[in-house]
Amino acid sequence: MLRAIGQSSATIMNSRNLCSKASSRLQGKVAVVTASTDGIGYAIAERLGQEGAKVVVSSRKEQNVAKAVDKLSKAGLDVAGIKCHVANAADRKALFEKAVQKYGGIDILVSNAAVNPEVGAVLDASEAAWDKIFEVNVKCSFLLAKEALPYIRQRKGGSIVFVSSIAGFQPFSLLGAYSVSKTALFGLTKAASQDLASENIRVNCVAPGIVKTRFSAALHESEGAQEAALSTIPMKRFAEPKEIAGVCAFLVSNDASYITGETIIASGGMPSRL
Ligand code: NAP
């Protein structure tokens, strides 16, 4: 339905309740999005689907996957789902095999999963928390890209996006180790993009500011926390997941065909870099 209309263009309501056109610039593409049954990942899966891609959604819990697939399918999008904890090698293998078996290949990988098991300054982090953060946020992003690469190469080109954070540029004092893990993704983006540029495989990164999701609940649940967080954002509001999804859709589309190794910041003006 929506996708069929999307062959030309479809009218959707965006997060700011403005009418916008979803293009069909991802028609014929197959996208794998990790951690995509809620929050930013779900919004990315939805947006890529609205732009014509066939999308494989995944997360740790079967029931969340089933719910997301049901919702996206009912919206007329071409999606499949599979359980995938990104730190589980068998799950990652099954994820890519699902995409190939169901849709015939992989053009786009969005690596979106991250954890933050502890709150505190970087040098107060426990070794266990540091290991977990670096395993899921950095090592699994690397492994997902490495394992998706042979499939993307078969398509003679494609696109990888890592979801980082504004905290990777300007560390959040209470998210010390997490912030460092997000900085590492900028390096991974740069290194992989240079290696793959001549193969027509682009590697980019999105660095969201504070987005209203379960992950950031501590920053917007109570009035006091919300006020403190909003005082750090020049636009004086949190982002909606759809506002990050739009950036990601741009990066994986042909509109970004000459962009690789870059990070786009969507932070409502929060300080980042020159
Ligand atoms: P979220 O709303 O809490 O959504 C988390 C999603 O990830 C759920 O679908 C969850 O489903 C899945 N998930 C969690 N751990 C997983 C794992 N190990 N393997 C696979 N799936 C997993 O989180 P979010 O705010 O959208 O965050 C998404 C990304 O954006 C993260 O990389 C985060 O660092 C980044 N980010 C967020 C913000 C923010 O303010 N929210 C700001 C900057 C960057 P299951 O429970 O079923 O696994």
py3Dmol code that shows the C-alpha trace and the ligand (Angstrom):
import py3Dmol

protein = """\
ATOM      1  CA  MET A   1       0.000   0.000   0.000  1.00  0.00           C
ATOM      2  CA  LEU A   2       2.220   2.806   1.256  1.00  0.00           C
ATOM      3  CA  ARG A   3       5.117   1.190  -0.596  1.00  0.00           C
ATOM      4  CA  ALA A   4       3.060   0.826  -3.741  1.00  0.00           C
ATOM      5  CA  ILE A   5       2.140   4.484  -3.610  1.00  0.00           C
ATOM      6  CA  GLY A   6       5.793   5.150  -2.770  1.00  0.00           C
ATOM      7  CA  GLN A   7       6.793   4.011  -6.280  1.00  0.00           C
ATOM      8  CA  SER A   8       6.238   7.640  -7.141  1.00  0.00           C
ATOM      9  CA  SER A   9       6.007   9.373  -3.811  1.00  0.00           C
ATOM     10  CA  ALA A  10       3.957   8.999  -0.665  1.00  0.00           C
ATOM     11  CA  THR A  11       2.668  11.585   1.728  1.00  0.00           C
ATOM     12  CA  ILE A  12       3.654  10.968   5.324  1.00  0.00           C
ATOM     13  CA  MET A  13       3.417  12.995   8.501  1.00  0.00           C
ATOM     14  CA  ASN A  14       6.773  13.685   9.991  1.00  0.00           C
ATOM     15  CA  SER A  15       7.609  14.078  13.656  1.00  0.00           C
ATOM     16  CA  ARG A  16       6.893  17.799  13.678  1.00  0.00           C
ATOM     17  CA  ASN A  17       3.447  17.108  12.193  1.00  0.00           C
ATOM     18  CA  LEU A  18       4.428  18.643   8.921  1.00  0.00           C
ATOM     19  CA  CYS A  19       3.488  16.960   5.689  1.00  0.00           C
ATOM     20  CA  SER A  20       6.442  15.588   3.768  1.00  0.00           C
ATOM     21  CA  LYS A  21       7.046  13.340   0.781  1.00  0.00           C
ATOM     22  CA  ALA A  22       8.692   9.958   1.255  1.00  0.00           C
ATOM     23  CA  SER A  23      10.676   9.331  -1.902  1.00  0.00           C
ATOM     24  CA  SER A  24      11.322   5.972  -3.503  1.00  0.00           C
ATOM     25  CA  ARG A  25      15.086   6.481  -3.544  1.00  0.00           C
ATOM     26  CA  LEU A  26      15.735   3.115  -1.815  1.00  0.00           C
ATOM     27  CA  GLN A  27      13.596   1.060  -4.205  1.00  0.00           C
ATOM     28  CA  GLY A  28      15.221  -2.322  -4.876  1.00  0.00           C
ATOM     29  CA  LYS A  29      17.579  -2.083  -1.892  1.00  0.00           C
ATOM     30  CA  VAL A  30      17.747  -4.550   0.971  1.00  0.00           C
ATOM     31  CA  ALA A  31      18.550  -3.116   4.399  1.00  0.00           C
ATOM     32  CA  VAL A  32      19.517  -4.854   7.637  1.00  0.00           C
ATOM     33  CA  VAL A  33      18.986  -2.704  10.743  1.00  0.00           C
ATOM     34  CA  THR A  34      20.072  -3.949  14.167  1.00  0.00           C
ATOM     35  CA  ALA A  35      18.253  -3.110  17.396  1.00  0.00           C
ATOM     36  CA  SER A  36      15.303  -2.032  15.303  1.00  0.00           C
ATOM     37  CA  THR A  37      12.197  -3.026  17.245  1.00  0.00           C
ATOM     38  CA  ASP A  38      12.025   0.213  19.227  1.00  0.00           C
ATOM     39  CA  GLY A  39      13.405   3.740  19.398  1.00  0.00           C
ATOM     40  CA  ILE A  40      15.810   5.050  16.777  1.00  0.00           C
ATOM     41  CA  GLY A  41      16.353   1.655  15.120  1.00  0.00           C
ATOM     42  CA  TYR A  42      12.619   1.147  14.633  1.00  0.00           C
ATOM     43  CA  ALA A  43      12.268   4.627  13.155  1.00  0.00           C
ATOM     44  CA  ILE A  44      15.175   3.904  10.782  1.00  0.00           C
ATOM     45  CA  ALA A  45      13.619   0.599   9.678  1.00  0.00           C
ATOM     46  CA  GLU A  46      10.301   2.346   9.116  1.00  0.00           C
ATOM     47  CA  ARG A  47      11.838   5.204   7.152  1.00  0.00           C
ATOM     48  CA  LEU A  48      13.982   2.958   4.930  1.00  0.00           C
ATOM     49  CA  GLY A  49      10.865   0.886   4.250  1.00  0.00           C
ATOM     50  CA  GLN A  50       8.850   3.998   3.416  1.00  0.00           C
ATOM     51  CA  GLU A  51      11.555   4.939   0.931  1.00  0.00           C
ATOM     52  CA  GLY A  52      11.162   1.587  -0.820  1.00  0.00           C
ATOM     53  CA  ALA A  53      13.763  -0.670   0.814  1.00  0.00           C
ATOM     54  CA  LYS A  54      13.046  -4.204   1.922  1.00  0.00           C
ATOM     55  CA  VAL A  55      14.055  -4.221   5.572  1.00  0.00           C
ATOM     56  CA  VAL A  56      15.137  -6.922   8.008  1.00  0.00           C
ATOM     57  CA  VAL A  57      14.387  -5.838  11.575  1.00  0.00           C
ATOM     58  CA  SER A  58      15.900  -7.484  14.626  1.00  0.00           C
ATOM     59  CA  SER A  59      16.504  -7.276  18.350  1.00  0.00           C
ATOM     60  CA  ARG A  60      17.119  -9.575  21.309  1.00  0.00           C
ATOM     61  CA  LYS A  61      13.526 -10.507  22.062  1.00  0.00           C
ATOM     62  CA  GLU A  62      11.393 -12.617  19.727  1.00  0.00           C
ATOM     63  CA  GLN A  63       8.190 -10.944  20.898  1.00  0.00           C
ATOM     64  CA  ASN A  64       9.539  -7.459  20.165  1.00  0.00           C
ATOM     65  CA  VAL A  65      10.577  -8.591  16.702  1.00  0.00           C
ATOM     66  CA  ALA A  66       7.120 -10.058  16.028  1.00  0.00           C
ATOM     67  CA  LYS A  67       5.428  -6.863  17.224  1.00  0.00           C
ATOM     68  CA  ALA A  68       7.621  -4.605  15.077  1.00  0.00           C
ATOM     69  CA  VAL A  69       7.191  -6.767  11.972  1.00  0.00           C
ATOM     70  CA  ASP A  70       3.435  -6.798  12.481  1.00  0.00           C
ATOM     71  CA  LYS A  71       3.247  -3.021  12.874  1.00  0.00           C
ATOM     72  CA  LEU A  72       5.496  -2.251   9.907  1.00  0.00           C
ATOM     73  CA  SER A  73       3.776  -4.813   7.680  1.00  0.00           C
ATOM     74  CA  LYS A  74       0.379  -3.367   8.551  1.00  0.00           C
ATOM     75  CA  ALA A  75       1.746   0.009   7.425  1.00  0.00           C
ATOM     76  CA  GLY A  76       2.348  -1.599   4.023  1.00  0.00           C
ATOM     77  CA  LEU A  77       6.121  -1.949   4.320  1.00  0.00           C
ATOM     78  CA  ASP A  78       8.096  -4.948   3.053  1.00  0.00           C
ATOM     79  CA  VAL A  79       9.796  -6.223   6.203  1.00  0.00           C
ATOM     80  CA  ALA A  80      11.046  -9.465   7.667  1.00  0.00           C
ATOM     81  CA  GLY A  81      12.243 -10.036  11.215  1.00  0.00           C
ATOM     82  CA  ILE A  82      14.548 -12.270  13.183  1.00  0.00           C
ATOM     83  CA  LYS A  83      15.845 -12.358  16.745  1.00  0.00           C
ATOM     84  CA  CYS A  84      19.428 -11.070  16.876  1.00  0.00           C
ATOM     85  CA  HIS A  85      21.415 -10.188  19.966  1.00  0.00           C
ATOM     86  CA  VAL A  86      24.332  -8.438  18.292  1.00  0.00           C
ATOM     87  CA  ALA A  87      26.828 -10.053  20.661  1.00  0.00           C
ATOM     88  CA  ASN A  88      25.741 -13.542  19.619  1.00  0.00           C
ATOM     89  CA  ALA A  89      27.697 -14.834  16.612  1.00  0.00           C
ATOM     90  CA  ALA A  90      25.050 -17.384  15.627  1.00  0.00           C
ATOM     91  CA  ASP A  91      22.350 -14.686  15.765  1.00  0.00           C
ATOM     92  CA  ARG A  92      24.400 -12.368  13.521  1.00  0.00           C
ATOM     93  CA  LYS A  93      24.956 -15.168  11.006  1.00  0.00           C
ATOM     94  CA  ALA A  94      21.242 -15.988  10.995  1.00  0.00           C
ATOM     95  CA  LEU A  95      20.409 -12.298  10.559  1.00  0.00           C
ATOM     96  CA  PHE A  96      22.392 -11.959   7.352  1.00  0.00           C
ATOM     97  CA  GLU A  97      21.244 -15.346   6.067  1.00  0.00           C
ATOM     98  CA  LYS A  98      17.639 -14.271   6.647  1.00  0.00           C
ATOM     99  CA  ALA A  99      18.157 -11.166   4.515  1.00  0.00           C
ATOM    100  CA  VAL A 100      19.737 -13.163   1.716  1.00  0.00           C
ATOM    101  CA  GLN A 101      17.225 -16.004   1.839  1.00  0.00           C
ATOM    102  CA  LYS A 102      14.200 -13.681   1.974  1.00  0.00           C
ATOM    103  CA  TYR A 103      15.355 -10.804  -0.245  1.00  0.00           C
ATOM    104  CA  GLY A 104      18.325 -12.136  -2.229  1.00  0.00           C
ATOM    105  CA  GLY A 105      21.171  -9.995  -0.859  1.00  0.00           C
ATOM    106  CA  ILE A 106      22.209  -7.057   1.301  1.00  0.00           C
ATOM    107  CA  ASP A 107      22.852  -3.463   0.179  1.00  0.00           C
ATOM    108  CA  ILE A 108      22.607  -1.569   3.450  1.00  0.00           C
ATOM    109  CA  LEU A 109      23.685  -2.258   7.025  1.00  0.00           C
ATOM    110  CA  VAL A 110      22.695   0.045   9.865  1.00  0.00           C
ATOM    111  CA  SER A 111      24.518  -0.885  13.072  1.00  0.00           C
ATOM    112  CA  ASN A 112      22.438   0.660  15.820  1.00  0.00           C
ATOM    113  CA  ALA A 113      22.663  -1.469  18.964  1.00  0.00           C
ATOM    114  CA  ALA A 114      24.338  -0.066  22.082  1.00  0.00           C
ATOM    115  CA  VAL A 115      24.315  -0.572  25.825  1.00  0.00           C
ATOM    116  CA  ASN A 116      25.180   1.467  28.879  1.00  0.00           C
ATOM    117  CA  PRO A 117      25.083  -0.776  31.952  1.00  0.00           C
ATOM    118  CA  GLU A 118      26.520   1.790  34.394  1.00  0.00           C
ATOM    119  CA  VAL A 119      26.215   5.506  35.024  1.00  0.00           C
ATOM    120  CA  GLY A 120      29.305   7.412  36.093  1.00  0.00           C
ATOM    121  CA  ALA A 121      32.576   9.082  35.195  1.00  0.00           C
ATOM    122  CA  VAL A 122      34.843   7.265  32.804  1.00  0.00           C
ATOM    123  CA  LEU A 123      37.528   6.334  35.323  1.00  0.00           C
ATOM    124  CA  ASP A 124      34.884   5.159  37.799  1.00  0.00           C
ATOM    125  CA  ALA A 125      33.582   2.546  35.359  1.00  0.00           C
ATOM    126  CA  SER A 126      33.937  -1.053  36.479  1.00  0.00           C
ATOM    127  CA  GLU A 127      36.028  -3.295  34.264  1.00  0.00           C
ATOM    128  CA  ALA A 128      32.939  -5.446  33.632  1.00  0.00           C
ATOM    129  CA  ALA A 129      30.909  -2.449  32.449  1.00  0.00           C
ATOM    130  CA  TRP A 130      33.791  -1.228  30.256  1.00  0.00           C
ATOM    131  CA  ASP A 131      34.081  -4.672  28.650  1.00  0.00           C
ATOM    132  CA  LYS A 132      30.335  -4.941  28.020  1.00  0.00           C
ATOM    133  CA  ILE A 133      30.138  -1.439  26.554  1.00  0.00           C
ATOM    134  CA  PHE A 134      33.080  -2.025  24.249  1.00  0.00           C
ATOM    135  CA  GLU A 135      31.873  -5.479  23.287  1.00  0.00           C
ATOM    136  CA  VAL A 136      28.380  -4.409  22.228  1.00  0.00           C
ATOM    137  CA  ASN A 137      28.940  -0.826  21.093  1.00  0.00           C
ATOM    138  CA  VAL A 138      32.283  -1.196  19.314  1.00  0.00           C
ATOM    139  CA  LYS A 139      33.296  -4.817  18.736  1.00  0.00           C
ATOM    140  CA  CYS A 140      29.839  -5.887  17.560  1.00  0.00           C
ATOM    141  CA  SER A 141      29.606  -2.881  15.226  1.00  0.00           C
ATOM    142  CA  PHE A 142      32.934  -3.999  13.752  1.00  0.00           C
ATOM    143  CA  LEU A 143      31.817  -7.638  13.512  1.00  0.00           C
ATOM    144  CA  LEU A 144      28.483  -6.765  11.935  1.00  0.00           C
ATOM    145  CA  ALA A 145      30.215  -4.683   9.269  1.00  0.00           C
ATOM    146  CA  LYS A 146      32.858  -7.345   8.686  1.00  0.00           C
ATOM    147  CA  GLU A 147      30.275 -10.098   8.355  1.00  0.00           C
ATOM    148  CA  ALA A 148      27.912  -8.078   6.149  1.00  0.00           C
ATOM    149  CA  LEU A 149      30.740  -7.059   3.841  1.00  0.00           C
ATOM    150  CA  PRO A 150      30.916 -10.202   1.651  1.00  0.00           C
ATOM    151  CA  TYR A 151      27.181  -9.840   0.926  1.00  0.00           C
ATOM    152  CA  ILE A 152      27.464  -6.105   0.193  1.00  0.00           C
ATOM    153  CA  ARG A 153      30.444  -6.818  -2.082  1.00  0.00           C
ATOM    154  CA  GLN A 154      28.315  -9.262  -4.068  1.00  0.00           C
ATOM    155  CA  ARG A 155      26.017  -6.318  -4.908  1.00  0.00           C
ATOM    156  CA  LYS A 156      29.046  -4.351  -6.239  1.00  0.00           C
ATOM    157  CA  GLY A 157      28.407  -1.511  -3.815  1.00  0.00           C
ATOM    158  CA  GLY A 158      26.384  -0.491  -0.822  1.00  0.00           C
ATOM    159  CA  SER A 159      26.315   1.446   2.364  1.00  0.00           C
ATOM    160  CA  ILE A 160      27.068   1.000   6.061  1.00  0.00           C
ATOM    161  CA  VAL A 161      25.956   3.393   8.793  1.00  0.00           C
ATOM    162  CA  PHE A 162      27.041   3.278  12.431  1.00  0.00           C
ATOM    163  CA  VAL A 163      24.820   4.959  15.002  1.00  0.00           C
ATOM    164  CA  SER A 164      27.105   6.847  17.372  1.00  0.00           C
ATOM    165  CA  SER A 165      26.215   9.790  19.630  1.00  0.00           C
ATOM    166  CA  ILE A 166      26.952  13.439  20.259  1.00  0.00           C
ATOM    167  CA  ALA A 167      28.566  12.066  23.439  1.00  0.00           C
ATOM    168  CA  GLY A 168      31.312  10.699  21.199  1.00  0.00           C
ATOM    169  CA  PHE A 169      32.390  14.299  20.477  1.00  0.00           C
ATOM    170  CA  GLN A 170      31.540  15.894  23.794  1.00  0.00           C
ATOM    171  CA  PRO A 171      31.569  13.208  26.531  1.00  0.00           C
ATOM    172  CA  PHE A 172      28.590  13.185  28.907  1.00  0.00           C
ATOM    173  CA  SER A 173      30.028  13.221  32.429  1.00  0.00           C
ATOM    174  CA  LEU A 174      27.696  10.468  33.654  1.00  0.00           C
ATOM    175  CA  LEU A 175      28.139   8.344  30.542  1.00  0.00           C
ATOM    176  CA  GLY A 176      31.934   8.215  30.602  1.00  0.00           C
ATOM    177  CA  ALA A 177      32.768   4.812  29.146  1.00  0.00           C
ATOM    178  CA  TYR A 178      29.756   4.883  26.807  1.00  0.00           C
ATOM    179  CA  SER A 179      30.944   8.237  25.419  1.00  0.00           C
ATOM    180  CA  VAL A 180      34.408   6.799  24.694  1.00  0.00           C
ATOM    181  CA  SER A 181      32.834   3.814  22.910  1.00  0.00           C
ATOM    182  CA  LYS A 182      30.884   6.218  20.717  1.00  0.00           C
ATOM    183  CA  THR A 183      34.102   8.116  19.883  1.00  0.00           C
ATOM    184  CA  ALA A 184      35.581   4.808  18.726  1.00  0.00           C
ATOM    185  CA  LEU A 185      32.818   4.514  16.127  1.00  0.00           C
ATOM    186  CA  PHE A 186      34.067   7.692  14.438  1.00  0.00           C
ATOM    187  CA  GLY A 187      37.431   5.978  14.006  1.00  0.00           C
ATOM    188  CA  LEU A 188      35.829   2.780  12.743  1.00  0.00           C
ATOM    189  CA  THR A 189      33.832   4.820  10.238  1.00  0.00           C
ATOM    190  CA  LYS A 190      36.937   6.617   8.966  1.00  0.00           C
ATOM    191  CA  ALA A 191      39.114   3.509   8.721  1.00  0.00           C
ATOM    192  CA  ALA A 192      36.525   1.291   7.051  1.00  0.00           C
ATOM    193  CA  SER A 193      35.412   4.025   4.664  1.00  0.00           C
ATOM    194  CA  GLN A 194      38.951   4.489   3.351  1.00  0.00           C
ATOM    195  CA  ASP A 195      39.420   0.766   2.813  1.00  0.00           C
ATOM    196  CA  LEU A 196      36.112   0.375   0.983  1.00  0.00           C
ATOM    197  CA  ALA A 197      35.827   3.635  -0.951  1.00  0.00           C
ATOM    198  CA  SER A 198      37.230   2.211  -4.180  1.00  0.00           C
ATOM    199  CA  GLU A 199      34.665  -0.602  -4.063  1.00  0.00           C
ATOM    200  CA  ASN A 200      31.711   1.775  -4.097  1.00  0.00           C
ATOM    201  CA  ILE A 201      30.887   0.870  -0.506  1.00  0.00           C
ATOM    202  CA  ARG A 202      30.281   3.947   1.614  1.00  0.00           C
ATOM    203  CA  VAL A 203      30.659   3.966   5.396  1.00  0.00           C
ATOM    204  CA  ASN A 204      29.174   6.797   7.408  1.00  0.00           C
ATOM    205  CA  CYS A 205      27.994   7.591  10.887  1.00  0.00           C
ATOM    206  CA  VAL A 206      25.127   9.423  12.590  1.00  0.00           C
ATOM    207  CA  ALA A 207      25.654  11.186  15.902  1.00  0.00           C
ATOM    208  CA  PRO A 208      22.305  11.949  17.528  1.00  0.00           C
ATOM    209  CA  GLY A 209      21.871  14.362  20.395  1.00  0.00           C
ATOM    210  CA  ILE A 210      19.305  13.429  23.030  1.00  0.00           C
ATOM    211  CA  VAL A 211      16.459  11.504  21.439  1.00  0.00           C
ATOM    212  CA  LYS A 212      13.221  10.710  23.232  1.00  0.00           C
ATOM    213  CA  THR A 213      13.449   6.924  23.644  1.00  0.00           C
ATOM    214  CA  ARG A 214      13.543   4.341  26.418  1.00  0.00           C
ATOM    215  CA  PHE A 215      17.349   4.501  26.356  1.00  0.00           C
ATOM    216  CA  SER A 216      17.376   8.156  27.381  1.00  0.00           C
ATOM    217  CA  ALA A 217      14.419   7.894  29.787  1.00  0.00           C
ATOM    218  CA  ALA A 218      16.503   9.064  32.764  1.00  0.00           C
ATOM    219  CA  LEU A 219      16.951  12.396  30.987  1.00  0.00           C
ATOM    220  CA  HIS A 220      13.269  13.091  30.324  1.00  0.00           C
ATOM    221  CA  GLU A 221      11.260  11.054  32.855  1.00  0.00           C
ATOM    222  CA  SER A 222      11.283  13.566  35.690  1.00  0.00           C
ATOM    223  CA  GLU A 223      10.658  17.265  35.336  1.00  0.00           C
ATOM    224  CA  GLY A 224      13.953  18.144  37.020  1.00  0.00           C
ATOM    225  CA  ALA A 225      16.039  15.898  34.780  1.00  0.00           C
ATOM    226  CA  GLN A 226      14.196  17.144  31.713  1.00  0.00           C
ATOM    227  CA  GLU A 227      14.806  20.771  32.598  1.00  0.00           C
ATOM    228  CA  ALA A 228      18.518  20.140  33.182  1.00  0.00           C
ATOM    229  CA  ALA A 229      18.872  18.231  29.903  1.00  0.00           C
ATOM    230  CA  LEU A 230      16.932  20.780  27.869  1.00  0.00           C
ATOM    231  CA  SER A 231      19.122  23.585  29.204  1.00  0.00           C
ATOM    232  CA  THR A 232      22.050  21.979  27.316  1.00  0.00           C
ATOM    233  CA  ILE A 233      20.206  21.910  23.979  1.00  0.00           C
ATOM    234  CA  PRO A 234      20.093  25.156  21.994  1.00  0.00           C
ATOM    235  CA  MET A 235      16.887  24.048  20.220  1.00  0.00           C
ATOM    236  CA  LYS A 236      15.316  23.474  23.661  1.00  0.00           C
ATOM    237  CA  ARG A 237      13.709  20.160  22.748  1.00  0.00           C
ATOM    238  CA  PHE A 238      14.670  16.516  22.445  1.00  0.00           C
ATOM    239  CA  ALA A 239      14.865  14.851  19.043  1.00  0.00           C
ATOM    240  CA  GLU A 240      12.196  12.455  17.864  1.00  0.00           C
ATOM    241  CA  PRO A 241      13.537   9.112  16.556  1.00  0.00           C
ATOM    242  CA  LYS A 242      12.215  10.021  13.089  1.00  0.00           C
ATOM    243  CA  GLU A 243      14.568  12.979  12.922  1.00  0.00           C
ATOM    244  CA  ILE A 244      17.528  10.592  13.167  1.00  0.00           C
ATOM    245  CA  ALA A 245      15.931   8.152  10.722  1.00  0.00           C
ATOM    246  CA  GLY A 246      15.774  10.874   8.067  1.00  0.00           C
ATOM    247  CA  VAL A 247      19.524  11.481   8.367  1.00  0.00           C
ATOM    248  CA  CYS A 248      20.211   7.776   8.075  1.00  0.00           C
ATOM    249  CA  ALA A 249      17.943   7.421   5.021  1.00  0.00           C
ATOM    250  CA  PHE A 250      19.858  10.250   3.345  1.00  0.00           C
ATOM    251  CA  LEU A 251      23.232   8.669   4.098  1.00  0.00           C
ATOM    252  CA  VAL A 252      22.313   5.262   2.646  1.00  0.00           C
ATOM    253  CA  SER A 253      20.651   6.775  -0.428  1.00  0.00           C
ATOM    254  CA  ASN A 254      22.162   7.921  -3.705  1.00  0.00           C
ATOM    255  CA  ASP A 255      21.675  11.496  -2.559  1.00  0.00           C
ATOM    256  CA  ALA A 256      24.786  10.858  -0.452  1.00  0.00           C
ATOM    257  CA  SER A 257      26.631   9.068  -3.264  1.00  0.00           C
ATOM    258  CA  TYR A 258      29.823  11.121  -2.799  1.00  0.00           C
ATOM    259  CA  ILE A 259      29.790  11.048   1.002  1.00  0.00           C
ATOM    260  CA  THR A 260      31.890   8.501   2.846  1.00  0.00           C
ATOM    261  CA  GLY A 261      33.822   8.499   6.114  1.00  0.00           C
ATOM    262  CA  GLU A 262      31.599  11.245   7.514  1.00  0.00           C
ATOM    263  CA  THR A 263      29.563  11.702  10.637  1.00  0.00           C
ATOM    264  CA  ILE A 264      26.370  13.733  10.522  1.00  0.00           C
ATOM    265  CA  ILE A 265      25.423  15.281  13.831  1.00  0.00           C
ATOM    266  CA  ALA A 266      21.738  15.769  14.616  1.00  0.00           C
ATOM    267  CA  SER A 267      21.854  17.314  18.069  1.00  0.00           C
ATOM    268  CA  GLY A 268      19.626  20.373  18.058  1.00  0.00           C
ATOM    269  CA  GLY A 269      22.747  22.517  18.211  1.00  0.00           C
ATOM    270  CA  MET A 270      24.511  20.792  21.113  1.00  0.00           C
ATOM    271  CA  PRO A 271      28.245  21.517  20.966  1.00  0.00           C
ATOM    272  CA  SER A 272      30.177  19.120  18.807  1.00  0.00           C
ATOM    273  CA  ARG A 273      33.032  20.241  16.571  1.00  0.00           C
ATOM    274  CA  LEU A 274      34.073  23.190  14.442  1.00  0.00           C
TER     275      LEU A 274
END
"""
ligand_1 = """\
48
NAP
P 16.026 2.176 22.708
O 14.857 3.050 22.418
O 16.227 1.753 24.105
O 15.887 0.895 21.742
C 16.708 -0.135 21.937
C 16.453 -1.191 20.846
O 17.605 -1.992 20.820
C 15.284 -2.105 21.141
O 14.707 -2.495 19.915
C 15.949 -3.303 21.835
O 15.108 -4.436 21.674
C 17.253 -3.359 21.040
N 18.449 -3.918 21.691
C 18.977 -3.574 22.887
N 20.113 -4.261 23.098
C 20.326 -5.044 22.003
C 21.323 -5.958 21.618
N 22.358 -6.257 22.420
N 21.211 -6.575 20.420
C 20.186 -6.302 19.612
N 19.202 -5.446 19.910
C 19.272 -4.814 21.095
O 17.402 2.852 22.267
P 17.664 4.107 21.307
O 17.615 5.334 22.115
O 16.804 4.010 20.104
O 19.199 3.878 20.924
C 19.595 3.354 19.677
C 20.984 3.816 19.351
O 21.027 5.237 19.342
C 22.067 3.370 20.332
O 23.233 3.093 19.606
C 22.295 4.601 21.189
O 23.602 4.625 21.734
C 22.116 5.679 20.141
N 21.822 6.989 20.701
C 20.695 7.201 21.431
C 20.443 8.477 21.930
C 19.211 8.801 22.740
O 19.153 9.912 23.304
N 18.212 7.926 22.796
C 21.347 9.511 21.689
C 22.483 9.245 20.944
C 22.707 7.988 20.449
P 15.243 -5.762 22.594
O 14.997 -5.310 23.988
O 14.198 -6.705 22.049
O 16.618 -6.245 22.349
"""
view = py3Dmol.view(width=600, height=400)
view.addModel(protein, "pdb")
view.setStyle({"model": 0}, {"cartoon": {"style": "trace"}})
view.addModel(ligand_1, "xyz")
view.setStyle({"model": 1}, {"stick": {}})
view.zoomTo()
view.show()
